[in-house]
């Protein structure tokens, strides 16, 4: 039977769990807890989705014209610095 | 990824505004250009770059805190004959760029990120979006690795909460 103390321990360890930093015993304990506790299961899934959303967004390249303009502004800046010596 | 693109992406995700991001990128790259010969280990370059961009973002934010929310045009900010005082709010965004950037990233995520305290937003961007390690983030922020992990955990929870509200 899960207690609020179990849930608190899960909450403290979710990030380490999702980052693969826990040993297999600790991971299994979290898996078992989540099977019996829908609140913690929802939290784990919610955080997993949040991280996934961030990583997915980060994998998209910048729009070409935005990237090009940023590149031009850097080129302009560095040319100015080179001229200054 | 090239340094300038990394710097621009990071600034854009943290500042949220293309023109601010461009200023930040220029500041950071100029400093990097001036100091690059002092960086002895190639692997130190990444942390140097992000440290510099982070600092430039913080400085930009500090300058914005002192700025008025609205700018009064010199031409139009004078009381007219009809007694009205029209206000012109300065719009520094390049609309085309802003629109492209709005479409670039999931609008819900962008809005949720904006609601996070800046220190949390930077952690999420560095760790989840730029793929920096906990050790690198610790070096960049001057926090201990344990502290980075604790704060990142709180930042993730806060971001999830924001996403759920949308």
gemmi code that builds the backbone of each chain (N, CA, C; Angstrom):
import gemmi

chains = {
    "A": [
        ("UNK", (0.849, -1.202, 0.000), (0.000, 0.000, 0.000), (0.885, 1.253, 0.000)),
        ("UNK", (0.578, 2.184, -0.912), (1.395, 3.401, -0.999), (0.947, 4.429, 0.034)),
        ("UNK", (1.928, 5.120, 0.610), (1.623, 6.159, 1.598), (2.045, 7.503, 1.026)),
        ("UNK", (1.580, 8.622, 1.608), (2.035, 9.941, 1.122), (3.555, 10.069, 1.170)),
        ("UNK", (4.184, 9.392, 2.130), (5.657, 9.455, 2.210), (6.282, 8.798, 0.989)),
        ("UNK", (5.648, 7.714, 0.498), (6.158, 7.053, -0.718), (6.061, 8.018, -1.903)),
        ("UNK", (4.915, 8.688, -1.977), (4.706, 9.634, -3.089), (5.743, 10.762, -3.026)),
        ("UNK", (6.032, 11.235, -1.821), (7.005, 12.319, -1.653), (8.391, 11.857, -2.136)),
        ("UNK", (8.716, 10.609, -1.799), (10.023, 10.069, -2.218), (10.077, 9.950, -3.738)),
        ("UNK", (8.948, 9.566, -4.334), (8.898, 9.451, -5.801), (9.111, 10.824, -6.427)),
        ("UNK", (8.381, 11.803, -5.906), (8.467, 13.159, -6.447), (9.917, 13.657, -6.436)),
        ("UNK", (10.615, 13.383, -5.353), (12.004, 13.863, -5.229), (12.936, 13.180, -6.237)),
        ("UNK", (12.545, 11.983, -6.679), (13.472, 11.205, -7.526), (13.075, 11.107, -8.993)),
        ("UNK", (11.973, 11.765, -9.360), (11.497, 11.588, -10.748), (12.551, 12.015, -11.772)),
        ("UNK", (13.173, 13.175, -11.545), (14.134, 13.655, -12.546), (15.313, 12.693, -12.673)),
        ("UNK", (15.818, 12.236, -11.538), (16.941, 11.289, -11.572), (16.509, 10.006, -12.288)),
        ("UNK", (15.264, 9.599, -12.050), (14.710, 8.403, -12.700), (14.659, 8.607, -14.214)),
        ("UNK", (14.116, 9.750, -14.635), (13.981, 10.010, -16.073), (15.336, 10.238, -16.752)),
        ("UNK", (16.312, 10.722, -15.976), (17.646, 10.954, -16.547), (18.510, 9.693, -16.511)),
        ("UNK", (17.937, 8.602, -16.021), (18.680, 7.339, -15.990), (19.795, 7.327, -14.965)),
        ("UNK", (19.601, 8.098, -13.899), (20.682, 8.177, -12.901), (20.458, 7.250, -11.699)),
        ("UNK", (19.325, 6.550, -11.685), (19.043, 5.668, -10.542), (19.452, 4.232, -10.874)),
        ("UNK", (19.784, 3.471, -9.837), (20.110, 2.058, -10.104), (18.815, 1.285, -10.361)),
        ("UNK", (18.975, 0.029, -10.807), (17.796, -0.737, -11.230), (16.826, -0.986, -10.070)),
        ("UNK", (17.333, -1.156, -8.857), (16.443, -1.401, -7.702), (15.544, -0.187, -7.482)),
        ("UNK", (16.150, 1.009, -7.526), (15.371, 2.242, -7.310), (14.357, 2.446, -8.444)),
        ("UNK", (14.778, 2.107, -9.668), (13.868, 2.254, -10.819), (12.673, 1.312, -10.669)),
        ("UNK", (12.959, 0.089, -10.268), (11.870, -0.887, -10.115), (10.892, -0.446, -9.019)),
        ("UNK", (11.437, 0.142, -7.956), (10.580, 0.616, -6.853), (9.631, 1.706, -7.375)),
        ("UNK", (10.160, 2.597, -8.220), (9.319, 3.667, -8.789), (8.267, 3.066, -9.734)),
        ("UNK", (8.692, 2.118, -10.564), (7.742, 1.470, -11.485), (6.604, 0.802, -10.713)),
        ("UNK", (6.977, 0.083, -9.647), (5.956, -0.617, -8.827), (4.997, 0.386, -8.193)),
        ("UNK", (5.589, 1.469, -7.655), (4.769, 2.490, -7.000), (3.770, 3.087, -8.011)),
        ("UNK", (4.269, 3.383, -9.200), (3.417, 4.037, -10.206), (2.295, 3.119, -10.693)),
        ("UNK", (2.541, 1.824, -10.670), (1.474, 0.890, -11.084), (0.279, 0.972, -10.129)),
        ("UNK", (0.581, 1.309, -8.874), (-0.486, 1.357, -7.874), (-0.951, 2.785, -7.564)),
        ("UNK", (-0.217, 3.780, -8.078), (-0.534, 5.176, -7.728), (-0.721, 6.010, -9.013)),
        ("UNK", (-1.972, 6.205, -9.433), (-2.212, 6.948, -10.684), (-1.694, 8.385, -10.636)),
        ("UNK", (-1.689, 9.001, -9.447), (-1.225, 10.397, -9.352), (0.255, 10.480, -9.707)),
        ("UNK", (1.057, 9.598, -9.096), (2.500, 9.627, -9.390), (2.769, 9.179, -10.828)),
        ("UNK", (1.977, 8.209, -11.302), (2.155, 7.748, -12.691), (1.909, 8.911, -13.655)),
        ("UNK", (0.874, 9.704, -13.367), (0.558, 10.851, -14.234), (1.678, 11.882, -14.182)),
        ("UNK", (2.251, 12.059, -12.993), (3.345, 13.028, -12.842), (4.582, 12.586, -13.632)),
        ("UNK", (4.910, 11.300, -13.507), (6.075, 10.773, -14.238), (5.846, 10.929, -15.748)),
        ("UNK", (4.662, 10.538, -16.204), (4.378, 10.648, -17.643), (4.364, 12.096, -18.103)),
        ("UNK", (3.811, 12.965, -17.257), (3.760, 14.391, -17.590), (5.154, 14.982, -17.733)),
        ("UNK", (6.037, 14.630, -16.808), (7.411, 15.160, -16.898), (8.148, 14.571, -18.093)),
        ("UNK", (7.895, 13.302, -18.354), (8.540, 12.666, -19.519), (8.096, 13.385, -20.795)),
        ("UNK", (6.808, 13.668, -20.893), (6.288, 14.374, -22.078), (6.868, 15.781, -22.187)),
        ("UNK", (6.997, 16.460, -21.032), (7.537, 17.827, -21.021), (8.962, 17.837, -21.566)),
        ("UNK", (9.773, 16.898, -21.061), (11.167, 16.821, -21.522), (11.201, 16.474, -23.016)),
        ("UNK", (10.331, 15.543, -23.408), (10.272, 15.136, -24.816), (9.904, 16.302, -25.725)),
        ("UNK", (8.955, 17.112, -25.266), (8.514, 18.270, -26.050), (9.679, 19.254, -26.245)),
        ("UNK", (10.438, 19.485, -25.169), (11.601, 20.398, -25.253), (12.630, 19.863, -26.240)),
        ("UNK", (12.912, 18.583, -26.144), (13.956, 18.011, -27.017), (13.522, 17.998, -28.468)),
        ("UNK", (12.244, 17.749, -28.669), (11.709, 17.750, -30.036), (11.815, 19.159, -30.634)),
        ("UNK", (11.443, 20.159, -29.827), (11.499, 21.550, -30.302), (12.937, 21.938, -30.613)),
        ("UNK", (13.869, 21.456, -29.784), (15.275, 21.829, -29.972), (15.870, 21.213, -31.222)),
        ("UNK", (15.256, 20.134, -31.701), (15.844, 19.462, -32.865), (15.468, 20.170, -34.175)),
        ("UNK", (14.524, 21.111, -34.100), (14.120, 21.810, -35.327), (15.133, 22.892, -35.675)),
        ("UNK", (15.582, 22.930, -36.936), (16.523, 23.987, -37.302), (15.832, 25.350, -37.314)),
        ("UNK", (16.612, 26.380, -37.061), (16.057, 27.739, -37.122), (15.571, 28.018, -38.544)),
        ("UNK", (14.532, 28.852, -38.691), (14.119, 29.214, -40.059), (15.310, 29.802, -40.822)),
        ("UNK", (15.436, 29.401, -42.078), (16.615, 29.760, -42.873), (16.860, 31.276, -42.938)),
        ("UNK", (15.800, 32.049, -43.166), (16.020, 33.494, -43.324), (16.460, 34.128, -42.007)),
        ("UNK", (15.948, 33.597, -40.889), (16.338, 34.126, -39.576), (17.815, 33.797, -39.327)),
        ("UNK", (18.174, 32.552, -39.655), (19.555, 32.096, -39.463), (20.513, 32.925, -40.335)),
        ("UNK", (20.062, 33.168, -41.561), (20.891, 33.908, -42.513), (21.134, 35.344, -42.024)),
        ("UNK", (20.074, 35.948, -41.501), (20.214, 37.333, -41.047), (21.139, 37.421, -39.831)),
        ("UNK", (21.002, 36.429, -38.924), (21.876, 36.393, -37.744), (23.329, 36.225, -38.197)),
        ("UNK", (23.506, 35.371, -39.204), (24.856, 35.122, -39.725), (25.433, 36.393, -40.349)),
        ("UNK", (24.608, 37.099, -41.107), (25.064, 38.345, -41.737), (25.457, 39.365, -40.681)),
        ("UNK", (24.677, 39.437, -39.611), (24.981, 40.449, -38.595), (26.300, 40.120, -37.897)),
        ("UNK", (26.589, 38.829, -37.725), (27.864, 38.443, -37.111), (29.020, 38.752, -38.063)),
        ("UNK", (28.807, 38.455, -39.343), (29.856, 38.722, -40.332), (30.192, 40.214, -40.345)),
        ("UNK", (29.155, 41.018, -40.315), (29.324, 42.466, -40.317), (30.106, 42.903, -39.073)),
        ("UNK", (29.730, 42.339, -37.940), (30.377, 42.686, -36.672), (31.863, 42.287, -36.679)),
        ("UNK", (32.139, 41.080, -37.153), (33.527, 40.611, -37.149), (34.377, 41.388, -38.156)),
        ("UNK", (33.789, 41.741, -39.301), (34.536, 42.558, -40.272), (34.904, 43.889, -39.664)),
        ("UNK", (33.966, 44.450, -38.921), (34.217, 45.750, -38.263), (35.372, 45.606, -37.258)),
        ("UNK", (35.369, 44.503, -36.514), (36.429, 44.275, -35.535), (37.780, 44.077, -36.216)),
        ("UNK", (37.756, 43.350, -37.337), (39.003, 43.092, -38.070), (39.586, 44.398, -38.614)),
        ("UNK", (38.693, 45.281, -39.082), (39.152, 46.581, -39.615), (39.807, 47.403, -38.509)),
        ("UNK", (39.218, 47.254, -37.285), (39.765, 48.005, -36.145), (41.170, 47.508, -35.809)),
        ("UNK", (41.407, 46.241, -36.163), (42.701, 45.632, -35.876), (42.709, 45.057, -34.490)),
    ],
    "B": [
        ("UNK", (27.254, 22.191, -34.170), (26.577, 23.465, -34.477), (27.582, 24.618, -34.356)),
        ("UNK", (27.513, 25.537, -35.255), (28.449, 26.657, -35.210), (28.134, 27.534, -34.006)),
        ("UNK", (29.214, 28.193, -33.537), (29.096, 28.999, -32.318), (28.000, 30.049, -32.441)),
        ("UNK", (27.967, 30.710, -33.604), (27.003, 31.810, -33.726), (25.559, 31.296, -33.692)),
        ("UNK", (25.349, 30.117, -34.290), (23.990, 29.587, -34.307), (23.581, 29.152, -32.899)),
        ("UNK", (24.546, 28.530, -32.190), (24.271, 28.111, -30.811), (23.946, 29.333, -29.959)),
        ("UNK", (24.738, 30.383, -30.143), (24.543, 31.609, -29.353), (23.190, 32.242, -29.666)),
        ("UNK", (22.840, 32.237, -30.946), (21.582, 32.876, -31.345), (20.372, 32.086, -30.846)),
        ("UNK", (20.434, 30.765, -31.007), (19.327, 29.908, -30.546), (19.105, 30.073, -29.051)),
        ("UNK", (20.225, 30.011, -28.317), (20.119, 30.124, -26.863), (19.507, 31.484, -26.483)),
        ("UNK", (20.000, 32.546, -27.089), (19.494, 33.887, -26.775), (18.014, 34.006, -27.145)),
        ("UNK", (17.672, 33.423, -28.285), (16.287, 33.496, -28.742), (15.350, 32.768, -27.780)),
        ("UNK", (15.773, 31.603, -27.341), (14.935, 30.816, -26.431), (14.825, 31.479, -25.069)),
        ("UNK", (15.894, 32.148, -24.647), (15.868, 32.776, -23.325), (15.200, 34.153, -23.396)),
        ("UNK", (15.581, 34.954, -24.407), (15.027, 36.320, -24.507), (13.628, 36.303, -25.137)),
        ("UNK", (13.398, 35.404, -26.087), (12.091, 35.282, -26.724), (11.813, 36.332, -27.789)),
        ("UNK", (12.755, 37.223, -28.042), (12.526, 38.323, -28.969), (13.713, 38.369, -29.936)),
        ("UNK", (13.452, 38.310, -31.255), (14.571, 38.209, -32.207), (15.594, 39.324, -32.108)),
        ("UNK", (15.117, 40.543, -31.872), (16.078, 41.643, -31.872), (16.959, 41.618, -30.614)),
        ("UNK", (16.349, 41.279, -29.468), (17.128, 41.117, -28.241), (18.148, 39.996, -28.425)),
        ("UNK", (17.679, 38.916, -29.038), (18.553, 37.757, -29.235), (19.737, 38.132, -30.112)),
        ("UNK", (19.488, 38.970, -31.105), (20.569, 39.383, -31.997), (21.599, 40.232, -31.247)),
        ("UNK", (21.094, 41.151, -30.413), (22.005, 41.979, -29.605), (22.848, 41.111, -28.686)),
        ("UNK", (22.174, 40.162, -28.044), (22.868, 39.278, -27.098), (23.924, 38.458, -27.832)),
        ("UNK", (23.543, 37.911, -28.979), (24.485, 37.098, -29.748), (25.702, 37.925, -30.146)),
        ("UNK", (25.463, 39.159, -30.576), (26.583, 40.008, -31.001), (27.512, 40.306, -29.827)),
        ("UNK", (26.924, 40.677, -28.669), (27.739, 40.950, -27.480), (28.596, 39.742, -27.136)),
        ("UNK", (27.931, 38.581, -27.107), (28.610, 37.360, -26.674), (29.696, 36.949, -27.658)),
        ("UNK", (29.394, 37.038, -28.958), (30.387, 36.605, -29.938), (31.568, 37.573, -30.004)),
        ("UNK", (31.280, 38.837, -29.785), (32.367, 39.819, -29.781), (33.331, 39.523, -28.623)),
        ("UNK", (32.771, 39.240, -27.468), (33.614, 38.900, -26.304), (34.380, 37.609, -26.575)),
        ("UNK", (33.689, 36.662, -27.192), (34.347, 35.384, -27.492), (35.503, 35.623, -28.472)),
        ("UNK", (35.253, 36.421, -29.485), (36.269, 36.737, -30.490), (37.490, 37.397, -29.830)),
        ("UNK", (37.214, 38.303, -28.871), (38.312, 39.024, -28.214), (39.115, 38.132, -27.264)),
        ("UNK", (38.479, 37.070, -26.755), (39.150, 36.249, -25.741), (39.497, 34.843, -26.212)),
        ("UNK", (39.175, 34.538, -27.448), (39.265, 33.150, -27.888), (40.688, 32.573, -27.763)),
        ("UNK", (41.687, 33.412, -27.924), (43.057, 32.888, -27.860), (43.441, 32.455, -26.452)),
        ("UNK", (42.689, 32.942, -25.469), (42.995, 32.550, -24.086), (42.381, 31.202, -23.715)),
        ("UNK", (41.491, 30.708, -24.570), (40.844, 29.430, -24.262), (41.753, 28.308, -24.751)),
        ("UNK", (42.357, 27.622, -23.804), (43.384, 26.639, -24.171), (42.798, 25.289, -24.603)),
        ("UNK", (41.734, 24.834, -23.900), (41.189, 23.518, -24.252), (39.955, 23.694, -25.139)),
        ("UNK", (39.900, 22.958, -26.244), (38.745, 23.099, -27.156), (37.416, 22.825, -26.449)),
        ("UNK", (37.414, 21.855, -25.524), (36.140, 21.513, -24.853), (35.662, 22.630, -23.927)),
        ("UNK", (36.606, 23.520, -23.562), (36.220, 24.635, -22.697), (35.483, 25.716, -23.503)),
        ("UNK", (35.604, 25.636, -24.842), (35.009, 26.684, -25.674), (33.489, 26.743, -25.501)),
        ("UNK", (32.874, 25.559, -25.460), (31.399, 25.496, -25.360), (30.913, 26.159, -24.065)),
        ("UNK", (31.564, 25.807, -22.954), (31.123, 26.399, -21.685), (31.435, 27.897, -21.668)),
        ("UNK", (32.556, 28.282, -22.260), (32.890, 29.714, -22.337), (31.794, 30.452, -23.111)),
        ("UNK", (31.427, 29.881, -24.269), (30.431, 30.528, -25.126), (29.092, 30.687, -24.390)),
        ("UNK", (28.617, 29.603, -23.782), (27.316, 29.685, -23.101), (27.377, 30.584, -21.862)),
        ("UNK", (28.521, 30.587, -21.189), (28.670, 31.485, -20.037), (28.530, 32.932, -20.509)),
        ("UNK", (29.170, 33.227, -21.618), (29.151, 34.593, -22.148), (27.748, 34.969, -22.633)),
        ("UNK", (27.079, 34.037, -23.297), (25.720, 34.325, -23.787), (24.775, 34.499, -22.596)),
        ("UNK", (24.933, 33.639, -21.612), (24.062, 33.731, -20.422), (24.234, 35.099, -19.759)),
        ("UNK", (25.502, 35.512, -19.640), (25.790, 36.803, -19.016), (25.155, 37.941, -19.834)),
        ("UNK", (25.300, 37.843, -21.151), (24.723, 38.892, -22.017), (23.197, 38.913, -21.895)),
        ("UNK", (22.582, 37.744, -21.757), (21.111, 37.677, -21.577), (20.722, 38.360, -20.267)),
        ("UNK", (21.481, 38.096, -19.226), (21.164, 38.690, -17.923), (21.319, 40.204, -17.978)),
        ("UNK", (22.374, 40.658, -18.660), (22.602, 42.099, -18.778), (21.470, 42.748, -19.572)),
        ("UNK", (21.047, 42.067, -20.630), (19.968, 42.582, -21.466), (18.702, 42.723, -20.628)),
        ("UNK", (18.452, 41.706, -19.835), (17.255, 41.707, -18.991), (17.323, 42.836, -17.970)),
        ("UNK", (18.523, 43.022, -17.398), (18.707, 44.084, -16.398), (18.440, 45.455, -17.026)),
        ("UNK", (18.939, 45.616, -18.270), (18.714, 46.913, -18.945), (17.231, 47.123, -19.209)),
        ("UNK", (16.525, 46.029, -19.575), (15.088, 46.141, -19.864), (14.300, 46.533, -18.627)),
        ("UNK", (14.762, 46.093, -17.447), (14.027, 46.390, -16.214), (13.912, 47.895, -16.028)),
        ("UNK", (14.965, 48.628, -16.418), (14.956, 50.077, -16.250), (14.273, 50.831, -17.371)),
        ("UNK", (13.872, 50.113, -18.407), (13.275, 50.801, -19.561), (11.785, 51.029, -19.357)),
        ("UNK", (11.258, 52.124, -19.898), (9.803, 52.315, -19.814), (9.088, 51.269, -20.675)),
        ("UNK", (7.854, 50.950, -20.276), (7.116, 49.958, -21.056), (6.684, 50.524, -22.397)),
        ("UNK", (6.488, 51.820, -22.428), (6.055, 52.443, -23.669), (6.997, 53.583, -24.007)),
        ("UNK", (7.237, 53.789, -25.296), (8.074, 54.885, -25.730), (7.193, 55.945, -26.375)),
        ("UNK", (7.412, 57.188, -25.989), (6.605, 58.256, -26.582), (7.383, 58.830, -27.748)),
        ("UNK", (6.747, 58.856, -28.904), (7.397, 59.407, -30.079), (7.610, 60.908, -29.890)),
        ("UNK", (8.774, 61.389, -30.302), (9.046, 62.828, -30.177), (8.077, 63.648, -31.013)),
        ("UNK", (7.752, 63.099, -32.193), (6.867, 63.839, -33.106), (5.426, 63.858, -32.606)),
        ("UNK", (5.019, 62.722, -32.023), (3.598, 62.595, -31.704), (3.292, 62.727, -30.227)),
        ("UNK", (4.346, 62.834, -29.419), (4.105, 62.857, -27.974), (3.791, 64.242, -27.436)),
        ("UNK", (3.598, 65.194, -28.335), (3.284, 66.556, -27.907), (1.784, 66.771, -27.986)),
        ("UNK", (1.275, 67.495, -27.005), (-0.179, 67.702, -26.982), (-0.624, 68.442, -28.235)),
        ("UNK", (-1.594, 67.882, -28.940), (-2.103, 68.485, -30.161), (-3.084, 69.609, -29.858)),
        ("UNK", (-3.533, 70.250, -30.935), (-4.456, 71.371, -30.765), (-5.788, 70.918, -30.172)),
        ("UNK", (-6.116, 69.635, -30.429), (-7.384, 69.139, -29.885), (-7.214, 68.640, -28.443)),
        ("UNK", (-6.008, 68.825, -27.891), (-5.796, 68.462, -26.487), (-5.437, 67.008, -26.259)),
        ("UNK", (-5.417, 66.203, -27.317), (-5.085, 64.785, -27.112), (-3.566, 64.603, -27.112)),
        ("UNK", (-3.141, 63.526, -26.490), (-1.710, 63.224, -26.433), (-1.503, 61.800, -26.961)),
        ("UNK", (-1.398, 61.695, -28.298), (-1.270, 60.335, -28.837), (0.043, 59.677, -28.400)),
        ("UNK", (-0.017, 58.408, -28.138), (1.181, 57.656, -27.753), (1.546, 56.701, -28.869)),
        ("UNK", (2.840, 56.578, -29.137), (3.275, 55.578, -30.099), (4.138, 54.592, -29.344)),
        ("UNK", (3.709, 53.357, -29.347), (4.493, 52.348, -28.636), (5.536, 51.792, -29.596)),
        ("UNK", (6.805, 51.862, -29.192), (7.869, 51.384, -30.067), (7.756, 49.886, -30.271)),
        ("UNK", (7.809, 49.463, -31.524), (7.800, 48.037, -31.819), (9.136, 47.696, -32.434)),
        ("UNK", (10.016, 47.025, -31.641), (11.364, 46.762, -32.124), (11.432, 45.473, -32.943)),
        ("UNK", (10.339, 44.728, -32.961), (10.410, 43.438, -33.637), (10.367, 43.618, -35.149)),
        ("UNK", (11.058, 42.728, -35.843), (10.863, 42.683, -37.285), (9.726, 41.689, -37.470)),
        ("UNK", (8.561, 42.167, -37.892), (7.380, 41.302, -37.898), (7.595, 39.984, -38.639)),
        ("UNK", (8.297, 40.026, -39.775), (8.475, 38.798, -40.543), (9.258, 37.760, -39.742)),
        ("UNK", (10.335, 38.210, -39.094), (11.158, 37.297, -38.285), (10.364, 36.750, -37.117)),
        ("UNK", (9.630, 37.659, -36.467), (8.879, 37.235, -35.284), (7.871, 36.155, -35.671)),
        ("UNK", (7.262, 36.348, -36.835), (6.267, 35.367, -37.277), (6.927, 34.013, -37.566)),
        ("UNK", (8.091, 34.069, -38.216), (8.797, 32.819, -38.524), (9.198, 32.098, -37.242)),
        ("UNK", (9.638, 32.879, -36.261), (10.073, 32.282, -35.002), (8.880, 31.719, -34.230)),
        ("UNK", (7.763, 32.432, -34.318), (6.548, 31.937, -33.669), (6.144, 30.582, -34.249)),
        ("UNK", (6.351, 30.458, -35.564), (5.968, 29.199, -36.210), (7.019, 28.117, -36.004)),
        ("UNK", (8.250, 28.551, -35.687), (9.375, 27.615, -35.543), (9.127, 26.662, -34.375)),
        ("UNK", (8.668, 27.204, -33.280), (8.522, 26.364, -32.107), (7.067, 26.244, -31.670)),
        ("UNK", (6.727, 25.102, -31.149), (5.394, 24.847, -30.591), (4.970, 26.040, -29.719)),
        ("UNK", (3.865, 26.666, -30.116), (3.428, 27.880, -29.431), (3.143, 27.672, -27.951)),
        ("UNK", (2.627, 26.487, -27.633), (2.296, 26.180, -26.243), (3.572, 26.109, -25.398)),
        ("UNK", (4.607, 25.493, -25.961), (5.881, 25.379, -25.246), (6.517, 26.752, -25.069)),
        ("UNK", (6.482, 27.545, -26.134), (7.081, 28.883, -26.070), (6.395, 29.731, -25.000)),
        ("UNK", (5.058, 29.662, -24.980), (4.306, 30.445, -23.990), (4.605, 29.940, -22.572)),
        ("UNK", (4.711, 28.636, -22.423), (4.982, 28.062, -21.093), (6.387, 28.446, -20.618)),
        ("UNK", (7.352, 28.404, -21.542), (8.739, 28.780, -21.192), (8.802, 30.237, -20.725)),
        ("UNK", (8.045, 31.081, -21.415), (8.029, 32.509, -21.093), (7.566, 32.766, -19.665)),
        ("UNK", (6.690, 31.892, -19.173), (6.132, 32.084, -17.829), (7.085, 31.645, -16.725)),
        ("UNK", (8.152, 30.927, -17.085), (9.081, 30.458, -16.049), (9.970, 31.603, -15.582)),
        ("UNK", (10.390, 31.561, -14.311), (11.397, 32.546, -13.888), (12.634, 32.385, -14.783)),
        ("UNK", (13.327, 33.495, -15.111), (14.451, 33.405, -16.059), (15.508, 32.368, -15.671)),
        ("UNK", (15.780, 32.228, -14.376), (16.820, 31.262, -13.990), (16.379, 29.830, -14.310)),
        ("UNK", (15.097, 29.542, -14.167), (14.578, 28.217, -14.527), (14.583, 28.039, -16.041)),
        ("UNK", (14.182, 29.116, -16.729), (14.115, 29.034, -18.197), (15.506, 28.726, -18.769)),
        ("UNK", (16.523, 29.401, -18.234), (17.882, 29.173, -18.737), (18.310, 27.728, -18.507)),
        ("UNK", (17.964, 27.198, -17.329), (18.348, 25.811, -17.036), (17.686, 24.840, -18.004)),
        ("UNK", (16.389, 25.038, -18.229), (15.660, 24.146, -19.145), (16.265, 24.243, -20.550)),
        ("UNK", (16.538, 25.461, -20.979), (17.078, 25.639, -22.332), (18.463, 24.990, -22.448)),
        ("UNK", (19.321, 25.239, -21.453), (20.682, 24.685, -21.537), (20.668, 23.157, -21.511)),
        ("UNK", (19.881, 22.615, -20.590), (19.928, 21.167, -20.351), (19.081, 20.389, -21.358)),
        ("UNK", (17.833, 20.815, -21.547), (16.921, 20.018, -22.380), (16.978, 20.376, -23.861)),
        ("UNK", (17.314, 21.631, -24.144), (17.218, 22.038, -25.540), (18.589, 22.158, -26.188)),
        ("UNK", (19.562, 22.635, -25.446), (20.906, 22.760, -26.027), (21.753, 21.507, -25.750)),
        ("UNK", (21.229, 20.625, -24.919), (21.902, 19.348, -24.697), (23.180, 19.421, -23.880)),
        ("UNK", (23.308, 20.450, -23.043), (24.513, 20.546, -22.205), (24.407, 19.563, -21.038)),
        ("UNK", (25.550, 19.080, -20.561), (25.537, 18.138, -19.437), (25.353, 18.906, -18.127)),
        ("UNK", (25.025, 18.165, -17.082), (24.871, 18.800, -15.765), (26.182, 19.491, -15.371)),
        ("UNK", (27.291, 18.836, -15.672), (28.599, 19.403, -15.323), (28.836, 20.724, -16.071)),
        ("UNK", (28.497, 20.733, -17.352), (28.677, 21.966, -18.139), (27.784, 23.090, -17.598)),
        ("UNK", (26.530, 22.736, -17.281), (25.616, 23.757, -16.754), (26.136, 24.286, -15.413)),
        ("UNK", (26.697, 23.394, -14.619), (27.249, 23.816, -13.321), (28.395, 24.807, -13.535)),
        ("UNK", (29.244, 24.520, -14.499), (30.376, 25.423, -14.796), (29.856, 26.782, -15.274)),
        ("UNK", (28.860, 26.743, -16.140), (28.335, 27.983, -16.726), (27.645, 28.854, -15.675)),
        ("UNK", (26.876, 28.209, -14.805), (26.077, 28.978, -13.838), (26.803, 29.242, -12.526)),
        ("UNK", (27.883, 28.502, -12.286), (28.596, 28.656, -11.010), (27.899, 27.921, -9.866)),
        ("UNK", (26.935, 27.072, -10.198), (26.242, 26.282, -9.168), (26.943, 24.929, -9.035)),
        ("UNK", (26.679, 24.254, -7.915), (27.206, 22.886, -7.794), (26.344, 21.979, -8.676)),
        ("UNK", (26.880, 20.815, -9.022), (26.096, 19.890, -9.858), (24.814, 19.471, -9.144)),
        ("UNK", (24.913, 19.268, -7.819), (23.723, 18.864, -7.049), (22.661, 19.962, -7.113)),
        ("UNK", (23.121, 21.189, -7.028), (22.208, 22.330, -7.087), (21.557, 22.446, -8.466)),
        ("UNK", (22.344, 22.196, -9.507), (21.784, 22.231, -10.876), (20.674, 21.201, -10.995)),
        ("UNK", (20.943, 19.994, -10.468), (19.933, 18.924, -10.577), (18.659, 19.296, -9.825)),
        ("UNK", (18.828, 19.835, -8.611), (17.649, 20.209, -7.813), (16.837, 21.283, -8.530)),
        ("UNK", (17.542, 22.305, -9.030), (16.832, 23.411, -9.691), (16.201, 22.974, -11.010)),
        ("UNK", (16.906, 22.097, -11.722), (16.343, 21.608, -12.984), (15.066, 20.813, -12.713)),
        ("UNK", (15.085, 20.037, -11.657), (13.893, 19.262, -11.284), (12.721, 20.214, -11.017)),
        ("UNK", (12.984, 21.266, -10.256), (11.913, 22.255, -9.973), (11.465, 22.947, -11.260)),
        ("UNK", (12.442, 23.254, -12.107), (12.111, 23.941, -13.370), (11.236, 23.051, -14.253)),
        ("UNK", (11.558, 21.747, -14.297), (10.754, 20.819, -15.104), (9.327, 20.750, -14.560)),
        ("UNK", (9.210, 20.681, -13.232), (7.872, 20.618, -12.625), (7.078, 21.890, -12.945)),
        ("UNK", (7.777, 23.029, -12.857), (7.107, 24.312, -13.144), (6.676, 24.376, -14.608)),
        ("UNK", (7.533, 23.876, -15.491), (7.204, 23.901, -16.927), (6.015, 22.984, -17.216)),
        ("UNK", (6.020, 21.829, -16.596), (4.898, 20.886, -16.789), (3.592, 21.546, -16.338)),
        ("UNK", (3.662, 22.217, -15.195), (2.468, 22.884, -14.667), (1.959, 23.936, -15.665)),
        ("UNK", (2.920, 24.724, -16.201), (2.539, 25.752, -17.180), (1.912, 25.125, -18.420)),
        ("UNK", (2.487, 24.009, -18.862), (1.958, 23.353, -20.067), (0.558, 22.813, -19.822)),
        ("UNK", (0.337, 22.341, -18.613), (-0.987, 21.787, -18.302), (-2.058, 22.860, -18.246)),
        ("UNK", (-1.628, 24.089, -17.924), (-2.580, 25.195, -17.841), (-3.003, 25.693, -19.226)),
        ("UNK", (-2.310, 25.222, -20.260), (-2.591, 25.745, -21.607), (-3.431, 24.807, -22.450)),
    ],
}
model = gemmi.Model(1)
for chain_id, residues in chains.items():
    chain = gemmi.Chain(chain_id)
    for i, (resn, *xyz) in enumerate(residues, 1):
        res = gemmi.Residue()
        res.name, res.seqid = resn, gemmi.SeqId(i, " ")
        for name, pos in zip(("N", "CA", "C"), xyz):
            atom = gemmi.Atom()
            atom.name, atom.element = name, gemmi.Element(name[0])
            atom.pos, atom.b_iso = gemmi.Position(*pos), 0.0
            res.add_atom(atom)
        chain.add_residue(res)
    model.add_chain(chain)
structure = gemmi.Structure()
structure.add_model(model)
structure.setup_entities()
